[in-house]
Amino acid sequence: MRRLEIADVELMRVAILQEIQRSEEARYDHRLHGLLLVCAGRSTYEAAELFGHSPRTVQYWIRRFEESGLAGLEDHERPGRPRALDDKTMKALGRDLRRDPALWATSRICGTANC
């Protein structure tokens, strides 16, 4: 079987990492995959390089897993200032950010997406 290649690998890598950061579930899965690599014999340095993190971050995932099991890999509430936007507004904002910028600008100017 011939080896598959992705065009513009660095751009795709950045886009995928950004997508992972958008979703709590994706970040959890990301951490699980990192742990699987370490369980398969990869070093934390190798896993970190593959995932675009520092080795310290992967070590942190491992420590959280050893201390709290799978629950330690989940995102939890963080201390600090409460967010200013409610859930409905955050969902609308997320939807707008994933739309084609040209459509978003047109809908803002015309008041509808069918301008």
For each residue, the residues with C-beta under 8 A, 3 or more apart:
1:
2:
3:
4:
5: 9
6: 9 12
7: 12
8: 11 12
9: 5 6 12 13
10: 13 14
11: 8 14 15
12: 6 7 8 9 15 16
13: 9 10 16 17 52
14: 10 11 17 18
15: 11 12 18 19
16: 12 13 19 20
17: 13 14 20 21 52
18: 14 15 21 22
19: 15 16 22 23 26
20: 16 17 23 26 27 30
21: 17 18 26 27
22: 18 19 26 94
23: 19 20 26 27
24: 27 28 74 75
25: 28 29
26: 19 20 21 22 23 29 30
27: 20 21 23 24 30 31 75
28: 24 25 31 32 73 74 75
29: 25 26 32 33
30: 20 26 27 33 34 51
31: 27 28 34 35 61 73
32: 28 29 35 36 70 73
33: 29 30 36 37 51
34: 30 31 37 38 47 48 51 53 58 61
35: 31 32 38 39 61 62 65 73
36: 32 33 39 40
37: 33 34 40 42 46 47 50
38: 34 35 41 42 43 44 47 58 62
39: 35 36
40: 36 37
41: 38
42: 37 38 46 47 50
43: 38 46 47 55
44: 38 47 48 55 58 59 62
45: 48 49 55
46: 37 42 43 49 50
47: 34 37 38 42 43 44 50 51 58
48: 34 44 45 51 52 53 54 55 57 58
49: 45 46 52
50: 37 42 46 47
51: 30 33 34 47 48 58
52: 13 17 48 49
53: 34 48 57 58
54: 48 57 58
55: 43 44 45 48 58 59
56: 59 60
57: 48 53 54 60 61
58: 34 38 44 47 48 51 53 54 55 61 62
59: 44 55 56 62 63
60: 56 57 63 64
61: 31 34 35 57 58 64 65 73
62: 35 38 44 58 59 65 66
63: 59 60 66 67
64: 60 61 67 68 72 73
65: 35 61 62 68 69 70 72 73
66: 62 63 72
67: 63 64 72
68: 64 65 71 72
69: 65 72
70: 32 65 73 74
71: 68 74
72: 64 65 66 67 68 69
73: 28 31 32 35 61 64 65 70
74: 24 28 70 71
75: 24 27 28
76:
77:
78:
79:
80:
81:
82:
83: 90
84:
85: 89 90 93
86: 89 90
87: 90 91
88: 91 92
89: 85 86 92 93
90: 83 85 86 87 93 94
91: 87 88 94 95
92: 88 89 95 96
93: 85 89 90 96 97
94: 22 90 91 97 98
95: 91 92 98 99
96: 92 93 99 104
97: 93 94
98: 94 95
99: 95 96 103 104
100: 103 104
101: 104 105
102: 105 106
103: 99 100 106 107 113
104: 96 99 100 101 107 108
105: 101 102 108 109
106: 102 103 109 110 113 115
107: 103 104 110 111 112 113 115
108: 104 105 111
109: 105 106 115
110: 106 107 114 115
111: 107 108 115
112: 107 115
113: 103 106 107
114: 110
115: 106 107 109 110 111 112
